[in-house]
Amino acid sequence: MIKKTSLIAGSTGFLGSKILNHLYKEDQKIYCLSRRKNEINSINIEDIIIDFDAINNLSLPKIDHVYLCLGHELRAWELMSMPDREKGPFYKVDYEYTLSIAKKAEEVGATSISLVSAVGANQNSKSFYLKTKGDLEEEIKKLRFKTINIFQPGHLAGRINWQRKKSEPRLDVFAFEIGSLFFDPFLVSGLQKFRSINADKLANFIVKSTINESLGINQFQYSDF
């Protein structure tokens, strides 16, 4: 049986590293596209270290699937009202870099793609963050992949290690984690999709969705995870 080959864009990030943790157990050849080397040593894993500002010069190996989980780091409140100074860097990473990698993956023969987007993504949104995510989703849908999986999670929980006495998360992360514990149970019916999701649980779902592939455009939200 021919071993499947995947590429993870953003493999050393918060979610990307968790996707790698689950994917490398599936006996696949994995290319890790990132600014630095990943922490897992395996004969099935190969790092592609990249300067994303030179992404036009990137040549990808032949792959079957690409996971897109790049993201410019933002403070929690910047998701709702992004300051002008962050719009350029955010757009470059979350839209330009991500779309460029998707197109390059298509060119080398990838037949399926997993895009980590955001709940509420909509190209008509007045939120710069959600509009950018929505614009990207629409551009990805135009590409010729047989399977397009789009994941729209809410806040990614799990950054705080509650077992460590010296765990020191950012204040906004701490506030969101605590707030989620209190407010998530009240988000029911149509509001359920806005609940936080543990990043490791989401990563596992993303990998399983790839292995149990469903052709066409598939969108997933909280109730699916």
C-alpha positions as semicolon CSV with decimal commas, in nm:
position;residue;x (nm);y (nm);z (nm)
1;M;0,000;0,000;0,000
2;I;0,137;0,343;-0,098
3;K;0,197;0,565;0,203
4;K;0,002;0,892;0,198
5;T;0,201;1,216;0,201
6;S;0,088;1,530;0,383
7;L;0,219;1,879;0,443
8;I;0,145;2,087;0,753
9;A;0,184;2,462;0,706
10;G;0,243;2,610;1,049
11;S;0,356;2,283;1,209
12;T;0,526;2,448;1,509
13;G;0,228;2,668;1,599
14;F;-0,022;2,605;1,878
15;L;-0,266;2,403;1,666
16;G;-0,026;2,288;1,393
17;S;0,199;2,114;1,645
18;K;-0,100;1,925;1,782
19;I;-0,205;1,819;1,433
20;L;0,148;1,687;1,384
21;N;0,127;1,496;1,714
22;H;-0,180;1,310;1,590
23;L;-0,082;1,274;1,225
24;Y;0,260;1,118;1,275
25;K;0,094;0,821;1,448
26;E;-0,087;0,740;1,122
27;D;0,221;0,609;0,937
28;Q;0,232;0,888;0,680
29;K;0,513;1,080;0,520
30;I;0,485;1,431;0,666
31;Y;0,646;1,754;0,551
32;C;0,652;2,028;0,815
33;L;0,653;2,378;0,669
34;S;0,755;2,631;0,930
35;R;1,007;2,897;1,033
36;R;1,182;2,653;1,264
37;K;1,238;2,281;1,316
38;N;0,963;2,082;1,485
39;E;1,023;1,891;1,807
40;I;0,930;1,540;1,689
41;N;1,204;1,316;1,551
42;S;1,078;1,053;1,310
43;I;1,197;0,900;0,984
44;N;0,854;0,989;0,844
45;I;0,888;1,361;0,920
46;E;1,086;1,609;0,712
47;D;1,119;1,978;0,797
48;I;1,097;2,248;0,534
49;I;1,234;2,563;0,696
50;I;1,108;2,872;0,519
51;D;1,133;3,248;0,519
52;F;0,768;3,321;0,445
53;D;0,857;3,659;0,297
54;A;1,028;3,461;0,020
55;I;0,734;3,226;-0,025
56;N;0,720;3,285;-0,402
57;N;1,047;3,091;-0,426
58;L;0,906;2,792;-0,238
59;S;0,902;2,459;-0,421
60;L;0,689;2,191;-0,261
61;P;0,742;1,815;-0,294
62;K;0,462;1,601;-0,431
63;I;0,194;1,564;-0,163
64;D;-0,157;1,424;-0,129
65;H;-0,294;1,654;0,140
66;V;-0,215;1,995;0,288
67;Y;-0,310;2,126;0,631
68;L;-0,328;2,505;0,653
69;C;-0,298;2,634;1,008
70;L;-0,089;2,947;0,976
71;G;-0,192;3,243;1,186
72;H;-0,059;3,582;1,290
73;E;-0,068;3,604;1,669
74;L;-0,328;3,848;1,796
75;R;-0,453;3,951;2,136
76;A;-0,807;3,836;2,213
77;W;-0,955;4,184;2,188
78;E;-0,785;4,239;1,851
79;L;-1,007;3,971;1,699
80;M;-1,306;4,197;1,760
81;S;-1,148;4,532;1,677
82;M;-0,814;4,497;1,504
83;P;-0,583;4,800;1,525
84;D;-0,450;4,929;1,195
85;R;-0,092;4,834;1,286
86;E;-0,190;4,465;1,297
87;K;-0,399;4,451;0,980
88;G;-0,105;4,433;0,740
89;P;0,087;4,155;0,919
90;F;-0,234;3,962;0,986
91;Y;-0,349;3,980;0,624
92;K;-0,007;3,876;0,497
93;V;0,005;3,560;0,709
94;D;-0,359;3,453;0,732
95;Y;-0,454;3,535;0,373
96;E;-0,156;3,582;0,140
97;Y;0,080;3,317;0,276
98;T;-0,199;3,067;0,333
99;L;-0,350;3,107;-0,013
100;S;-0,008;3,090;-0,177
101;I;0,068;2,757;-0,009
102;A;-0,273;2,621;-0,109
103;K;-0,207;2,708;-0,473
104;K;0,140;2,555;-0,463
105;A;-0,003;2,238;-0,308
106;E;-0,256;2,220;-0,590
107;E;0,023;2,260;-0,846
108;V;0,219;1,961;-0,711
109;G;-0,084;1,733;-0,720
110;A;-0,247;1,753;-0,377
111;T;-0,606;1,634;-0,401
112;S;-0,734;1,739;-0,060
113;I;-0,692;2,031;0,178
114;S;-0,776;2,118;0,538
115;L;-0,817;2,487;0,621
116;V;-0,841;2,608;0,979
117;S;-1,063;2,917;0,960
118;A;-1,282;3,070;1,232
119;V;-1,642;3,065;1,348
120;G;-1,829;3,356;1,193
121;A;-1,598;3,381;0,892
122;N;-1,783;3,578;0,625
123;Q;-1,651;3,788;0,338
124;N;-1,932;4,038;0,403
125;S;-1,846;4,082;0,770
126;K;-1,759;4,428;0,901
127;S;-1,494;4,266;1,118
128;F;-1,157;4,277;0,940
129;Y;-1,063;3,947;1,102
130;L;-1,379;3,761;0,998
131;K;-1,390;3,921;0,652
132;T;-1,033;3,811;0,583
133;K;-1,113;3,458;0,695
134;G;-1,426;3,459;0,478
135;D;-1,238;3,591;0,175
136;L;-0,980;3,315;0,216
137;E;-1,246;3,045;0,241
138;E;-1,403;3,160;-0,086
139;E;-1,067;3,162;-0,267
140;I;-0,983;2,813;-0,139
141;K;-1,319;2,686;-0,267
142;K;-1,223;2,800;-0,617
143;L;-0,921;2,569;-0,627
144;R;-0,941;2,225;-0,787
145;F;-0,910;2,002;-0,483
146;K;-1,132;1,694;-0,473
147;T;-1,184;1,742;-0,100
148;I;-1,190;2,075;0,083
149;N;-1,235;2,060;0,460
150;I;-1,297;2,395;0,630
151;F;-1,290;2,404;1,009
152;Q;-1,455;2,698;1,187
153;P;-1,368;2,675;1,557
154;G;-1,431;2,930;1,826
155;H;-1,164;3,014;2,083
156;L;-0,893;2,746;2,093
157;A;-0,864;2,637;2,454
158;G;-0,582;2,445;2,614
159;R;-0,304;2,700;2,637
160;I;-0,307;2,689;3,017
161;N;-0,146;2,391;3,188
162;W;-0,361;2,371;3,499
163;Q;-0,129;2,105;3,644
164;R;0,170;2,341;3,651
165;K;0,192;2,581;3,942
166;K;0,407;2,819;3,740
167;S;0,195;2,827;3,426
168;E;0,192;3,194;3,324
169;P;-0,034;3,253;3,022
170;R;-0,104;3,594;2,874
171;L;-0,372;3,786;3,059
172;D;-0,612;3,781;2,762
173;V;-0,565;3,405;2,720
174;F;-0,628;3,347;3,090
175;A;-0,942;3,562;3,077
176;F;-1,079;3,372;2,776
177;E;-1,005;3,033;2,931
178;I;-1,179;3,125;3,256
179;G;-1,463;3,299;3,074
180;S;-1,520;2,995;2,855
181;L;-1,561;2,769;3,155
182;F;-1,840;2,995;3,279
183;F;-2,015;3,109;2,960
184;D;-1,988;2,806;2,727
185;P;-2,267;2,609;2,900
186;F;-2,504;2,899;2,825
187;L;-2,421;2,898;2,453
188;V;-2,692;2,664;2,328
189;S;-2,886;2,605;2,008
190;G;-2,762;2,844;1,737
191;L;-2,502;2,994;1,972
192;Q;-2,334;2,662;2,040
193;K;-2,096;2,713;1,748
194;F;-1,929;2,997;1,941
195;R;-1,816;2,769;2,223
196;S;-1,447;2,722;2,288
197;I;-1,288;2,398;2,170
198;N;-0,985;2,226;2,315
199;A;-0,709;2,256;2,056
200;D;-0,592;1,897;2,097
201;K;-0,946;1,767;2,050
202;L;-0,983;1,980;1,737
203;A;-0,648;1,861;1,600
204;N;-0,752;1,499;1,644
205;F;-1,082;1,567;1,465
206;I;-0,902;1,740;1,178
207;V;-0,671;1,442;1,126
208;K;-0,955;1,189;1,148
209;S;-1,155;1,393;0,895
210;T;-0,866;1,362;0,654
211;I;-0,826;0,989;0,700
212;N;-1,201;0,932;0,661
213;E;-1,217;1,160;0,360
214;S;-1,545;1,286;0,217
215;L;-1,534;1,434;-0,132
216;G;-1,651;1,789;-0,198
217;I;-1,655;2,098;0,023
218;N;-1,710;2,014;0,390
219;Q;-1,752;2,271;0,668
220;F;-1,721;2,179;1,034
221;Q;-1,817;2,370;1,348
222;Y;-1,835;2,304;1,721
223;S;-2,116;2,047;1,707
224;D;-1,907;1,837;1,467
225;F;-1,593;1,840;1,678
